Amino acid sequence: MRITFVAWGAEQLGMTLLANMAKENGHQVNLAFSAALFKDLGVKPLMKFFDDTDLVLEAIRRQNPEVIAFSSLTMSFQWMLLVAREAKKWNPNIKTVFGGVHVSAIKELALQKDEIDYVVVGEGEEAFPLILDAIKNNDYTSIIPNTIYKNLDGEFIKGPQKGYYQDLDTLPGFTKELWENDTIVNDKFITMASRGCPYRCTFCFNNFFAELPDDKKNKGKYVRQRSVEHVINELLIAKEKYKKIDHFDFQDDIFTVDKGWLKEFLKVYKEKINVPFQCLTHPKYMDEDIARWLKEAGCIWVQMGIQTMDNEFKNKTLKRYEKNDHIEESLEYMLEAGLNVKVDHMLGLPDEPISAQEKARQLYAYHCPQRIQVFWTCFLPGTEMLRQGVESGIVSEAQKKRLDEGIDFYFFNNSENIKDMEIVKLYQCYELLFKTYPYLPKFIRIRFDVKHVKWIPYKINKMLCYISDLLNTIMIHKNPDMKAYLHYYWYHSKRIFLLRVKNKFSKKKVIYSGVPQKELS
């Protein structure tokens, strides 16, 4: 069968895996890719100028698929519905398959959409091949695990929600043939060595994703690890094929979760791969040994979530069980080992004592990472935090509905759920401090606090936050993510511009997805 995967803004590893499986089963696989330029920044004039939805639709039309597959996030859900709707106008017989964390959280609502034929709930390695077989055979009666779909009468056919796929070594690697003409693989090769997280933070998708199986007693381990050999073989193939890879990006929820595995892996990685890499860790899965091993193996950045520095609040409300001492020790281990560290910190958590921000300020003043990424609290569909927010009245039913529909999505700048403007201004002061600290010497940091920035008008403070963040990401510590980000923007803005010019003056239109840069220039 002809299958088109539709992606928005970046490679998605789940899509990579399913595309590789489909190819192994003899299907023809294509990609229709939207660069989604300036959507993350919210710059409307640039968003409009570089909107490539028409190019994505043209790519789908030319590829003429029988199946279109989407992996939806809350921020991309409405756009993907639009693409599916337009595709069905050309060919009502096209079948659409929606997976991803967003539809897994709102599965019943998703299937009420006319644009959606199949919803994959949770992991799709077993479901997706069976869906393709059912479509190929015009089978609308079979029960497909982890799947809800509509039969010919419009009735919902719901399969059992099975336990988690355990043997990750039996799956294909994250090879990038699907993405080679639409992303810059050499800038960073993203992969995962494990799946799942041992924690159920109330704001994270793992909060509900880990509880999806029907049989709670036989759902299998949620945290699963690929073998060292399986991961290394994938990286060797990538290194040989793409030659000069800037760095590998391990997107495991907690890359350091298994210390024994990590020690063995990093030893082999240094011997056989020896390419810079970055990863994510957790305060309870970081110690002096791990920090040293990461540095010796070539780790250039480690990311760690801190979120809040109030022990009681994080335990009771967020279901985070590390203590502040764990956070302080972890930072010291990594900094002493010479690692570059970026941390995630949340503002505006519901019912968090404002004193938690001052505790965080003191932590960062004395144990300052190279980058403090500040996020305003984001309520995600399906999570316990959203449910609590609705129950407490922080989030209205209308707001929840818009979130479930993917109409609204906040990430960096969501302060509107805080009604007290003075509190918002105070948070803004801490945000400016946190974004400024990484490039200030310690003797200034420990003395530079809220009283020194509280007098700054709110709008100017907000602008200074952007400037501080820009200085930190571009000028300080050579952040590889920023380097890849800027290259991505240059690459796609040039491609879109050149393609529009070429199509304007050419009788034969050129589709966007799958066209190498050299053919457009």
Secondary structure, 3 states (H helix, E strand, C coil): CEEEEEEECCCCHHHHHHHHHHHHCCCEEEEEEECCCCCCCCCHHHHHHCCCHHHHHHHHHHHCCCEEEEECCHHHHHHHHHHHHHHHHHCCCCEEEEECHHHHHCHHHHHCCCCCCEEECCCCCCHHHHHHHHHHCCCCCCCCCCEEEECCCCCEEECCCCCCCCCHHHCCCCCCHHHCCCCCCCCCEEECCEECCCCCCCCCCHHHHCCCCCCHHHCCCCCEECCHHHHHHHHHHHHHHHCCCCCEEECCCCCCCCHHHHHHHHHHHHHHCCCCEEEEECHHHCCHHHHHHHHHHCEEEEEEEEECCCHHHHHHCCCCCCCHHHHHHHHHHHHHCCCEEEEEEEECCCCCCCHHHHHHHHHHHHCCCCEEEEEECCCCCCCHHHHHHHHHCCCCHHHHHHHHHCCCCCCCCCCCCCCCHHHHHHHHHHHHHHHHHHHCCHHHHCCCCHHHCCCCCHHHHHHHHHHHHHHHHHHCCCCHHHHHHHHHHHHHHHHHHHHHHHHHHCCCCCCCCCCCHHHHC
